[in-house]
Every structure is written in structure tokens, then in C-alpha cells.
Amino acid sequence: MKTYHSFSSLALLTCLTVSLGSSNLTFAEPTKAQQAAINRASSEMASAAKRFLASLPEEQRKAATFKLDSKERDSWYFIPDFAIKDDKRTGLPMTQMTPQQQIFAVTLPATALSHRGFLEMNSIRALEQVLFELEGKDYRNPELYYVSIFGKPDPKGTWGWRFEGHHLSVNVTIVDGKKFSVTPSFFGSNPATVKQGPLKGVEVLKEEQQLALNLVKSFNPDQLAIATIDTAAVDKKLLAKSVIKEVLTTDDPVVDKGLIQHKGIQYADLDPKQQKMLLKLVNAYLGRFRPELLKGTRYLGNLRDGDHLYFAWSGGQKRGEFHYYRIQSKVFLIEFANTQNDANHVHAVFREFDGDFGRDLLKEHFSKHHDK
């Protein structure tokens, strides 16, 4: 078997050994305990970012840092580098870092992600080695991931960061050291389930797929009819075998609400068991982040109230069949597509209509400071 990159399958195994119904985006005042957790998360992210930057010589530091209001802030991608035609990824790639710098680079997302989220992140990176061994393409590289720091890291400050590469984009914005935004958040997996080699059987985004399949299989015919997207009204370019073939929001800086015409079945039209299933599915996306960080977001942790949630489905209900789903509230949108490589290639994204890259938080922040 051809081996090229130093990040081997063995290395992977070693490193891996509130209610949103309202459109009101005001953050609830945290309790003392919650605030202590928020402060801890903010401090640890700032410390990790500072240590990473301190490990870089001046030229590399310039490549990794940007102003908070720079145009690069919302220039994000989940496709491979070679497929980015009119632009390029921002930040410093791990391919240009020393082993020491790489350690500090992955420490930054480790301060924001949960154990499961960090496992998913590194598994996605490791799949690039699997793809390299299958294809032999140099751009399939577990170290071709970029770190960008926006603004000045400060436990009580306003700044942001991104860790990104093929099939992965983790974006975190910190406002005044106490309010956080974690979108857009993109996790993808190719293959969705590894069919051969040392990682055979690994399914990186299993929860995101299986929980949705369980939910849609529980629908009665009337519920399924309401949830199913009428693809006859969808642009043919967006379809594959009459199934929505990709997350519609793609890597656009702002979610185009006009793309989402069919909301699907409402939370209130599900029975209690199905409601719990839908909430569990949403929390699979939120659960990629550590609890202390979530306490500083508008979600205040796991979602407990599904009022105004909608679930929509397109495609088959079995593994190996193309399928797509989305979940939306007045605040956020989740999309999942498994329509490539014989339904063994997953894209899953968590977006906010007005809050991606902390836009709403930053608008409020700068408005307050401007008024002073």
C-alpha cells in the first residue's frame, strides 16, 4: 500500500486513543456558574491562540493573522484546495508548520470542541490519508488544514478564529470574552463509512446520519408526505436522482433564505417520541462543541425546546440510497447531504441566518462601543 503523508491511520488511532423558537436573538443572562464556565472557555481559547502565535516567526504570523473586520473573515470553504477557483484559503497551513507548531495548531480547536467533536475533526483529517492511498493525489493530505486568527486573542476581548481544510470548517467568534458564535460549522466525511484498510468500519458522522434515518422511518404516511420535499419544483441542477444533491447554502458567506422554500413537518406535528428524536438530532450538531462554550452561545447548552423546529427530507430511507435532510428554526439551519459516491460521502453543516461569524453579536458590540 502506498504511503506518503506522515499522518498515518495509526497516528489517527493514537490521537483519538434553551429554546430557539423565538426570533429574538437576545442572549439570556448567565448564572454565576454558567459565567464561570464561559470565562474558562474564553480564557482557554485565548491562551491556545496566543501560544500558537508565539510559536510562529514573524512571516508565518502574518500569514495566520487578520483584522477582525477583514474580508477574509467570511471567506470560507469546505472543498479541497484545488477546487477553489477564484480565491484561496486564508491562514497558515499545517504543511508549513514545524511539528511543535502543529501541536499548538490543533490545540486551538481542542479548546472549543467536545471530545466527540474533536474525534470527528481528527477523523475527517485522517480520511484524507485514506483518500490519498486510494487516489494518490497530493492534495489529499491530513496536514493541509489552515489556522486563521482574526483580531487579538484576549480572554475578555472580541476576536475570532478558524480551523479549516477539506470537509472541515470550524469558525468561532468571541465577543467581550463572554458571548460566542460557533457557525458556520461544516463537517464532511468521504468515505462516510470506510470499507477497507486499518480504519474499516469507521463512520465519522454516524450520529448525524443514523438519528435522521431513525426519525424518518418512524413517520406515518401523512407525516412523511408533509416532511418530503417536492423536488419537482427544485432546479434540476440541484438534484441527483431526484434528490437534493448538496447542502443548498454551500460556502456562501450569508445564508440565502430564498433557497429554503419547503420547511417540512413541524415539531408540534410529531408525537412525543419523535420530538425527542428530533431534539437529539439537533443536539448531535450542537454537541460537537464543549458544554462551557455552548453556555456562551444563544443556545445555553443543548436544545431542550423544539417549538418552531421543522424537519424536511429528500430521498431514500436506507443506507446506500441518496438522501438529504434539513432542520430549521427562526435562528438556525442544519443541512445534511449523502448523495455522492454511491451514498457514501456526507456533507453536514450548521448555519445561522443572521449569526454566522457572529454577525449579530458583532453588530451589537460595535454599536454599543460606537455610542460611547
VEXDREN-2710 file (C-alpha; in Angstrom, 1 decimal):
% VEXDREN-2710
k/r/px/py/pz
1/MET/0.0/0.0/0.0
2/LYS/1.3/3.4/-1.0
3/THR/2.2/5.6/2.0
4/TYR/3.0/9.3/1.6
5/HIS/1.9/11.5/4.4
6/SER/3.3/11.3/7.9
7/PHE/-0.3/11.4/9.4
8/SER/-0.9/7.7/9.1
9/SER/-4.0/5.7/10.1
10/LEU/-2.1/4.5/13.1
11/ALA/-1.5/8.2/14.1
12/LEU/-5.2/8.7/14.0
13/LEU/-5.9/5.8/16.3
14/THR/-3.3/7.1/18.7
15/CYS/-4.6/10.7/18.8
16/LEU/-8.2/9.7/19.1
17/THR/-7.0/6.9/21.9
18/VAL/-32.9/26.6/25.5
19/SER/-35.5/27.3/23.3
20/LEU/-34.9/28.7/19.8
21/GLY/-38.5/29.1/18.8
22/SER/-38.4/32.9/19.1
23/SER/-36.7/35.1/16.5
24/ASN/-35.5/37.2/19.4
25/LEU/-31.7/36.9/19.4
26/THR/-31.0/38.4/22.8
27/PHE/-28.8/36.3/25.0
28/ALA/-30.1/35.3/28.4
29/GLU/-28.1/36.5/31.4
30/PRO/-26.0/33.5/32.6
31/THR/-25.9/32.3/36.2
32/LYS/-22.7/32.6/38.2
33/ALA/-21.9/29.0/37.5
34/GLN/-22.5/29.5/33.8
35/GLN/-20.5/32.6/33.7
36/ALA/-17.6/30.8/35.4
37/ALA/-17.7/28.1/32.7
38/ILE/-17.9/30.8/29.9
39/ASN/-14.9/32.6/31.4
40/ARG/-13.0/29.4/31.5
41/ALA/-13.7/28.6/27.8
42/SER/-12.8/32.1/26.7
43/SER/-9.6/32.1/28.7
44/GLU/-8.5/28.7/27.3
45/MET/-9.2/29.7/23.7
46/ALA/-7.2/32.9/24.1
47/SER/-4.3/31.0/25.8
48/ALA/-4.2/28.4/23.0
49/ALA/-4.3/31.1/20.3
50/LYS/-1.5/33.1/22.0
51/ARG/0.7/30.1/22.4
52/PHE/0.2/29.1/18.7
53/LEU/1.1/32.6/17.6
54/ALA/4.1/32.8/19.9
55/SER/5.5/29.6/18.2
56/LEU/5.5/31.3/14.8
57/PRO/8.2/33.5/13.3
58/GLU/7.1/36.9/12.0
59/GLU/6.4/35.8/8.4
60/GLN/4.2/32.9/9.4
61/ARG/2.4/35.0/12.0
62/LYS/1.5/37.5/9.3
63/ALA/0.0/34.6/7.2
64/ALA/-2.0/33.4/10.2
65/THR/-3.4/36.7/11.4
66/PHE/-6.1/39.1/10.1
67/LYS/-8.1/42.0/11.3
68/LEU/-11.4/41.1/12.7
69/ASP/-13.3/43.1/10.1
70/SER/-11.1/41.8/7.2
71/LYS/-12.8/40.4/4.1
72/GLU/-11.1/37.1/4.8
73/ARG/-13.3/36.6/7.9
74/ASP/-16.3/35.2/6.0
75/SER/-14.3/33.7/3.1
76/TRP/-14.6/30.0/4.0
77/TYR/-14.6/26.7/2.0
78/PHE/-15.2/23.0/2.6
79/ILE/-14.0/21.8/-0.8
80/PRO/-10.4/20.7/-1.5
81/ASP/-7.8/23.4/-2.2
82/PHE/-7.5/22.6/-5.9
83/ALA/-11.3/23.1/-6.4
84/ILE/-11.2/26.7/-5.1
85/LYS/-11.1/28.5/-8.4
86/ASP/-11.2/32.3/-7.9
87/ASP/-9.7/32.6/-4.4
88/LYS/-7.6/30.6/-2.0
89/ARG/-7.9/29.5/1.6
90/THR/-6.7/32.0/4.2
91/GLY/-4.5/31.3/7.1
92/LEU/-1.3/29.3/7.7
93/PRO/-1.4/25.6/6.5
94/MET/-0.1/22.9/8.8
95/THR/2.0/21.7/5.9
96/GLN/4.2/24.8/6.5
97/MET/4.4/24.3/10.3
98/THR/7.0/22.5/12.4
99/PRO/5.8/19.5/14.5
100/GLN/5.8/21.8/17.5
101/GLN/3.7/24.4/15.7
102/GLN/1.3/21.7/14.5
103/ILE/0.7/20.6/18.1
104/PHE/-0.3/24.1/19.1
105/ALA/-2.4/24.5/15.9
106/VAL/-4.7/21.6/16.8
107/THR/-4.8/22.7/20.5
108/LEU/-6.9/25.7/19.5
109/PRO/-9.9/23.7/18.2
110/ALA/-9.4/21.3/21.1
111/THR/-10.3/24.2/23.4
112/ALA/-13.7/24.7/21.7
113/LEU/-14.8/21.2/20.6
114/SER/-16.2/18.5/22.8
115/HIS/-14.4/15.1/23.0
116/ARG/-16.8/13.8/20.3
117/GLY/-16.3/16.9/18.2
118/PHE/-12.5/16.7/18.4
119/LEU/-12.7/13.0/17.5
120/GLU/-14.8/13.8/14.4
121/MET/-12.4/16.6/13.4
122/ASN/-9.4/14.4/13.5
123/SER/-11.2/11.5/11.9
124/ILE/-12.1/13.8/9.0
125/ARG/-8.5/14.8/8.7
126/ALA/-7.4/11.1/8.8
127/LEU/-9.7/10.2/6.0
128/GLU/-7.6/12.4/3.7
129/GLN/-4.9/9.7/4.2
130/VAL/-7.4/7.1/3.2
131/LEU/-8.2/9.1/0.1
132/PHE/-4.6/9.5/-0.7
133/GLU/-4.0/5.8/-0.5
134/LEU/-6.9/5.3/-2.9
135/GLU/-6.2/8.1/-5.3
136/GLY/-2.5/9.1/-4.9
137/LYS/-3.3/12.8/-5.2
138/ASP/-1.0/15.1/-3.2
139/TYR/-3.9/17.4/-2.2
140/ARG/-5.3/14.5/-0.1
141/ASN/-3.3/15.4/2.9
142/PRO/-4.2/15.3/6.6
143/GLU/-1.9/18.2/7.3
144/LEU/-3.5/20.5/4.6
145/TYR/-5.6/22.3/7.2
146/TYR/-5.3/26.1/7.9
147/VAL/-5.4/28.2/11.0
148/SER/-6.6/31.8/10.9
149/ILE/-6.7/34.2/13.8
150/PHE/-9.0/37.3/13.5
151/GLY/-8.3/40.2/15.8
152/LYS/-6.2/39.9/19.0
153/PRO/-6.8/36.9/21.3
154/ASP/-7.9/38.2/24.7
155/PRO/-9.8/36.3/27.4
156/LYS/-12.1/39.4/27.8
157/GLY/-11.8/40.7/24.2
158/THR/-13.5/40.4/20.9
159/TRP/-11.8/38.3/18.3
160/GLY/-12.3/35.0/16.3
161/TRP/-10.5/32.1/14.7
162/ARG/-11.0/29.4/12.1
163/PHE/-9.6/25.9/11.6
164/GLU/-10.3/24.7/8.1
165/GLY/-9.5/22.3/5.3
166/HIS/-11.2/19.8/3.1
167/HIS/-14.5/18.7/4.6
168/LEU/-14.0/20.8/7.8
169/SER/-14.6/24.4/8.8
170/VAL/-14.7/25.3/12.5
171/ASN/-15.5/29.0/13.0
172/VAL/-15.6/30.6/16.4
173/THR/-16.3/34.3/17.3
174/ILE/-15.8/35.6/20.8
175/VAL/-17.4/38.9/21.8
176/ASP/-16.2/40.7/25.0
177/GLY/-14.9/37.3/26.2
178/LYS/-18.5/36.2/27.2
179/LYS/-20.6/35.7/24.1
180/PHE/-19.7/33.1/21.4
181/SER/-20.8/32.2/17.9
182/VAL/-19.9/28.7/16.5
183/THR/-21.3/29.0/13.0
184/PRO/-20.8/28.2/10.2
185/SER/-19.8/24.7/11.3
186/PHE/-19.1/22.2/8.5
187/PHE/-18.1/18.6/9.0
188/GLY/-17.9/16.2/6.0
189/SER/-16.8/12.6/5.5
190/ASN/-15.5/10.8/2.5
191/PRO/-16.0/7.9/2.7
192/ALA/-18.9/8.1/5.1
193/THR/-18.1/4.6/6.1
194/VAL/-14.6/3.2/5.5
195/LYS/-14.9/0.0/3.5
196/GLN/-11.3/-1.3/3.7
197/GLY/-7.9/-0.9/5.4
198/PRO/-7.0/-0.3/9.1
199/LEU/-10.0/2.0/9.6
200/LYS/-12.5/-0.3/8.1
201/GLY/-15.9/0.2/9.7
202/VAL/-15.2/3.8/10.9
203/GLU/-18.2/6.0/10.3
204/VAL/-17.3/9.6/11.3
205/LEU/-20.7/11.2/11.2
206/LYS/-22.7/8.2/12.3
207/GLU/-25.0/10.1/14.7
208/GLU/-25.9/12.8/12.2
209/GLN/-27.0/10.1/9.7
210/GLN/-28.5/7.3/11.8
211/LEU/-30.6/9.6/14.0
212/ALA/-32.2/11.2/11.0
213/LEU/-32.8/7.8/9.4
214/ASN/-34.4/6.6/12.6
215/LEU/-36.7/9.6/12.7
216/VAL/-37.9/9.5/9.1
217/LYS/-38.5/5.7/9.4
218/SER/-40.8/6.5/12.3
219/PHE/-43.1/8.7/10.3
220/ASN/-46.5/7.6/9.3
221/PRO/-47.5/8.2/5.7
222/ASP/-49.1/11.5/6.4
223/GLN/-46.1/12.8/8.3
224/LEU/-43.7/11.6/5.6
225/ALA/-45.8/13.4/3.0
226/ILE/-45.5/16.7/4.9
227/ALA/-41.8/16.3/5.5
228/THR/-40.9/15.2/2.0
229/ILE/-39.5/18.0/-0.2
230/ASP/-41.3/18.3/-3.6
231/THR/-38.2/18.1/-5.9
232/ALA/-40.3/18.7/-8.9
233/ALA/-40.2/22.3/-8.0
234/VAL/-36.4/22.3/-7.4
235/ASP/-33.9/23.4/-10.1
236/LYS/-32.7/20.2/-11.8
237/LYS/-29.1/21.4/-11.3
238/LEU/-29.6/21.0/-7.6
239/LEU/-30.7/17.3/-7.9
240/ALA/-29.1/13.9/-8.2
241/LYS/-31.6/11.0/-8.9
242/SER/-34.4/13.4/-7.9
243/VAL/-32.7/14.0/-4.5
244/ILE/-31.2/17.4/-3.4
245/LYS/-27.6/16.6/-4.1
246/GLU/-25.8/19.2/-1.9
247/VAL/-26.2/21.5/1.0
248/LEU/-28.0/24.4/-0.6
249/THR/-26.2/27.0/1.4
250/THR/-22.8/25.8/0.1
251/ASP/-20.0/28.0/1.3
252/ASP/-21.8/31.3/0.8
253/PRO/-20.9/33.9/3.4
254/VAL/-24.6/34.5/4.2
255/VAL/-27.4/32.1/4.2
256/ASP/-29.8/32.8/1.3
257/LYS/-33.3/32.3/2.9
258/GLY/-34.8/32.2/-0.5
259/LEU/-33.3/28.8/-1.1
260/ILE/-35.4/27.2/1.6
261/GLN/-38.9/27.1/0.3
262/HIS/-40.2/24.0/1.9
263/LYS/-39.9/23.9/5.7
264/GLY/-41.2/20.3/6.2
265/ILE/-43.0/18.9/9.2
266/GLN/-43.3/21.0/12.3
267/TYR/-42.2/19.8/15.7
268/ALA/-45.8/20.1/17.0
269/ASP/-46.9/17.6/14.4
270/LEU/-44.6/14.9/15.8
271/ASP/-45.5/12.5/18.6
272/PRO/-43.5/12.8/21.9
273/LYS/-41.1/10.1/21.0
274/GLN/-40.4/11.7/17.6
275/GLN/-40.0/15.1/19.2
276/LYS/-37.2/13.6/21.4
277/MET/-35.6/12.1/18.3
278/LEU/-35.6/15.4/16.5
279/LEU/-34.1/17.2/19.5
280/LYS/-31.4/14.5/19.9
281/LEU/-30.5/15.0/16.2
282/VAL/-30.2/18.8/16.6
283/ASN/-28.0/18.3/19.7
284/ALA/-25.7/16.0/17.7
285/TYR/-24.7/19.2/15.9
286/LEU/-24.5/21.4/19.0
287/GLY/-22.7/18.6/20.8
288/ARG/-19.7/19.0/18.6
289/PHE/-18.8/21.9/20.9
290/ARG/-17.8/21.7/24.6
291/PRO/-20.5/22.5/27.1
292/GLU/-18.6/25.5/28.5
293/LEU/-18.5/27.1/25.1
294/LEU/-22.2/26.4/24.4
295/LYS/-23.2/28.2/27.6
296/GLY/-21.9/31.4/26.0
297/THR/-23.9/30.9/22.8
298/ARG/-27.6/31.7/22.4
299/TYR/-28.3/28.0/22.9
300/LEU/-27.0/28.0/26.5
301/GLY/-26.2/24.3/26.0
302/ASN/-28.2/21.5/24.5
303/LEU/-31.6/22.4/22.9
304/ARG/-34.5/21.4/25.1
305/ASP/-37.4/23.0/23.4
306/GLY/-38.3/22.2/19.8
307/ASP/-41.1/24.8/19.3
308/HIS/-40.8/26.2/15.8
309/LEU/-38.5/23.5/14.6
310/TYR/-39.1/22.0/11.2
311/PHE/-37.7/18.8/9.6
312/ALA/-37.6/18.2/5.8
313/TRP/-36.5/15.1/3.9
314/SER/-35.5/14.2/0.4
315/GLY/-34.5/10.7/-0.9
316/GLY/-34.4/7.1/0.3
317/GLN/-34.7/5.8/3.8
318/LYS/-32.0/3.2/3.7
319/ARG/-28.2/3.3/3.8
320/GLY/-26.9/3.2/0.3
321/GLU/-29.7/5.3/-1.0
322/PHE/-29.2/9.0/-1.8
323/HIS/-30.8/11.2/0.9
324/TYR/-30.8/14.8/2.2
325/TYR/-32.4/16.5/5.2
326/ARG/-32.6/19.9/6.8
327/ILE/-33.7/21.2/10.1
328/GLN/-34.6/24.8/10.7
329/SER/-35.8/27.3/13.3
330/LYS/-36.1/31.0/13.0
331/VAL/-32.5/31.2/14.1
332/PHE/-30.6/28.3/12.6
333/LEU/-30.4/25.9/9.7
334/ILE/-28.9/22.4/9.6
335/GLU/-28.3/20.6/6.2
336/PHE/-27.1/17.1/5.6
337/ALA/-26.5/15.5/2.2
338/ASN/-25.4/12.0/1.4
339/THR/-25.6/11.9/-2.4
340/GLN/-22.1/11.1/-3.7
341/ASN/-20.0/8.0/-4.2
342/ASP/-23.0/5.6/-4.0
343/ALA/-24.4/7.4/-0.9
344/ASN/-21.1/7.1/1.0
345/HIS/-20.0/10.7/1.1
346/VAL/-21.5/13.0/3.6
347/HIS/-21.7/16.8/3.9
348/ALA/-23.3/18.2/7.1
349/VAL/-23.5/21.9/8.0
350/PHE/-24.8/24.0/10.8
351/ARG/-25.6/27.7/9.9
352/GLU/-27.4/30.7/11.4
353/PHE/-29.5/33.0/9.3
354/ASP/-28.2/36.2/11.0
355/GLY/-25.5/35.0/13.3
356/ASP/-22.8/33.3/11.1
357/PHE/-19.3/34.6/12.0
358/GLY/-21.0/36.3/15.0
359/ARG/-22.5/39.0/12.7
360/ASP/-25.4/39.8/15.0
361/LEU/-23.2/39.8/18.1
362/LEU/-20.5/42.0/16.5
363/LYS/-23.2/44.4/15.2
364/GLU/-24.5/44.8/18.7
365/HIS/-21.0/45.1/20.1
366/PHE/-19.7/47.8/17.8
367/SER/-23.0/49.7/18.1
368/LYS/-22.5/49.9/21.8
369/HIS/-18.9/51.0/21.5
370/HIS/-19.7/53.5/18.8
371/ASP/-22.3/55.1/21.0
372/LYS/-19.9/55.6/23.9
END
